Amino acid sequence: MVIHKYCRFYYNHLHFLTIISGAYQLSQNKKDFQLALLTSGALLAVMGFRFYKTGKFMPAGLIAGLSLLQCGRLAYTRLAK
């Protein structure tokens, strides 16, 4: 159980650092959107699955919806140019 606890701790921090670096890359260069899209897509998949399993809107459904909007916004801005 202790090993599982540490794996989840490092996974959460790795995901957080990926989100931060994706946001930083996107703020520096609007054409560099791949990491932000990958992170939003991964968050959409994980939270969408949790929402599907539990059926509860808070917090899984809300985060999945926001991630879907972010993925759509990134795809739209990339395809619009």
N, C-alpha and C positions, 0 to 999 in steps of 0.2 A: 504494500500500500504506500509506503514511503516513496518508492521509486516512481509510482504513478503520479503522486503529488508533485514531485519535482519536474516530471516531464510536462505536466500541464502548466506549471509555473513558467518554464522556459518557452513553451509553445505560445503562451499568452504574450510574453515579452517579445518574442520574435515577430509575432503578428503585429503588435503595436509599433515596433520599430519599422516594419515594412510599410505600414500606413503612413507613418511620419515621413519616411524617405520618399514615398510616392507623392505625398502632398508637397514636399519640398521640391522635387523634380518638376512637378507640374507648375509650381509657382515660378520657377526659374525659366522654364521653356515650355510653352503651351503645346509644342509638337511632341514632347516627351511624356506621353500619357500612358504608356504600356503598363508600368508598375502600378499606377493608380487603378487602372481598369482591372488588372489581375487581382489586386487586393480586394476591390469592391466585389468582383465576381466570386472570389473565395468566401467572403463574408456573406454574400447572398446565398450561396449554396449551403453553407453551414447553418445559418439562421433560418433559411427556408425549410431545410430538413427538420430542424427543431420545431418550427411552427407547424409543419405537417404532422409530426409525431404527437405534439401536445395539444394543438388546436387553440392555444392561448395566444392572444394578440400581444400582450406585454410580456417580456420585451422582444421575444423572437420575431413576431410578426411585424412589429414596428421597425426593427433593424433591417429585416429582410426587405420591407417596402422602401426604406431609405436607400439601401444598397441598390435596389432595382432602379430607383430614380437616378442615382449617381452613375450607374452603368449606362443608362439611357442617355444621360446628359453628356458623358464622355464620348459615347459612340456618335451622338448627334453632332457635337462640335467637331469631331474628327471627319465625319462624312460630309459636313456642310462646306468644308473648305476644299 
